[in-house]
Amino acid sequence: MSELPLRGRTALVTGASRGIGARVAERLAGAGARVWLLARSEGALAEVAARTGGTPLVADLTDEVGVWDVLDRLQDGLGGPPDLIVCAAGVFAVAPVAETSVKSLDDHLAVNLRGAFLVTRALLPAMLERGSGLI
């Protein structure tokens, strides 16, 4: 049997409790990666962790302090940043612009854009220092 392509590598997947994030986490684990699963839904996250053997990290990507805390724990557990980051967290709701509130827009941007920014901003310096990593 040939070596799995990601054996020995670590991956962080945001939005890992359902949808695209859960599927990506499952595929990465199936390819041999050790996955760290980040989401705000603790129950659903535990189910994905059971399927993948991954480590669940509960945090709300709209909470900057919470994100920094959980990513500090991640780096402490790994001894540095992960090898791979997949920013799959996202919310989606469709409504005509005239019916979309500013709060709804802000909520979408906070998860879909700001969350990915916070994760990248927290982990990129250590990846650059190490000289490797993919986002």
C-alpha positions in Angstrom: 0.0 0.0 0.0 1.4 3.4 -1.0 1.9 6.2 1.6 -1.1 8.5 1.9 -0.2 11.9 0.4 -0.9 13.9 3.6 0.4 11.5 6.2 2.2 13.4 8.9 0.8 16.8 7.8 -1.6 18.9 9.9 -4.6 20.8 8.6 -7.0 23.3 10.2 -10.5 23.4 8.6 -12.8 26.2 9.6 -16.5 25.7 9.3 -15.8 22.0 9.9 -19.1 21.1 11.6 -21.2 20.8 8.4 -21.3 21.3 4.7 -18.2 21.9 2.7 -16.0 22.2 5.8 -17.0 18.8 7.1 -16.5 17.2 3.7 -13.1 18.8 3.3 -12.1 17.6 6.8 -13.2 14.1 5.9 -11.2 14.1 2.7 -8.1 15.5 4.4 -8.3 12.9 7.1 -8.8 10.2 4.5 -5.6 11.3 2.8 -3.7 10.9 6.0 -3.7 14.4 7.5 -4.2 15.1 11.2 -7.1 17.5 11.2 -8.1 20.2 13.6 -11.7 21.2 13.2 -12.9 24.7 14.0 -16.6 25.6 14.2 -19.0 27.2 16.6 -21.5 24.3 16.7 -20.0 22.0 19.4 -22.4 19.1 18.9 -22.1 18.9 15.1 -18.3 19.4 15.5 -18.1 16.4 17.8 -19.8 14.2 15.2 -17.3 15.3 12.5 -14.4 14.7 15.0 -15.7 11.2 15.6 -15.8 10.4 11.9 -12.4 11.9 11.1 -10.4 11.4 14.3 -9.9 15.1 14.3 -9.5 17.5 17.2 -12.4 19.8 17.7 -11.9 23.5 18.4 -15.0 25.5 19.3 -14.9 29.1 18.5 -17.1 31.8 16.8 -15.1 33.3 13.9 -16.9 36.7 14.6 -15.2 36.9 18.0 -11.6 38.1 17.5 -10.5 37.3 21.0 -12.0 33.9 20.9 -10.3 33.1 17.6 -6.9 34.2 18.9 -7.4 32.1 22.0 -8.3 28.9 20.1 -5.5 29.4 17.6 -3.0 29.9 20.4 -4.2 26.5 21.8 -3.9 25.0 18.3 -0.3 26.2 17.9 0.6 25.0 21.5 -0.8 21.6 20.7 1.1 21.4 17.4 4.2 23.1 18.4 3.6 25.7 15.6 1.1 26.4 12.9 -0.7 23.8 10.8 0.7 22.8 7.4 -2.6 23.6 5.7 -5.5 25.9 6.4 -8.8 25.6 4.7 -11.2 28.6 5.4 -14.5 26.9 4.7 -16.7 28.7 7.3 -19.4 30.7 5.8 -23.0 31.7 6.0 -25.3 32.2 3.0 -28.8 33.7 2.7 -30.4 35.1 -0.4 -32.6 38.1 -0.4 -33.1 41.1 -2.7 -30.8 44.0 -1.8 -33.8 46.1 -0.9 -34.8 43.5 1.7 -31.3 42.9 3.1 -30.5 44.6 6.3 -27.2 46.2 7.1 -26.9 43.8 10.1 -27.4 40.8 7.8 -24.7 42.1 5.5 -22.4 42.7 8.4 -23.1 39.2 9.8 -22.2 37.6 6.4 -19.0 39.7 6.1 -18.0 38.9 9.7 -18.0 35.1 9.1 -17.2 34.8 5.4 -14.5 37.4 5.1 -13.4 38.7 8.5 -13.2 35.2 10.0 -10.9 34.0 7.2 -8.8 37.2 7.7 -8.5 36.6 11.4 -7.4 33.0 11.0 -4.9 33.9 8.3 -3.6 36.9 10.2 -3.1 34.8 13.4 -1.3 31.8 11.7 0.5 33.3 8.7 3.5 34.9 10.6 4.5 31.5 12.0 4.0 29.8 8.6 6.3 32.4 7.0 8.8 32.0 9.8 8.8 28.2 9.2 9.0 28.8 5.5 6.1 26.5 4.6 2.3 26.2 4.7 -0.7 26.5 2.5 -3.9 28.6 3.0 
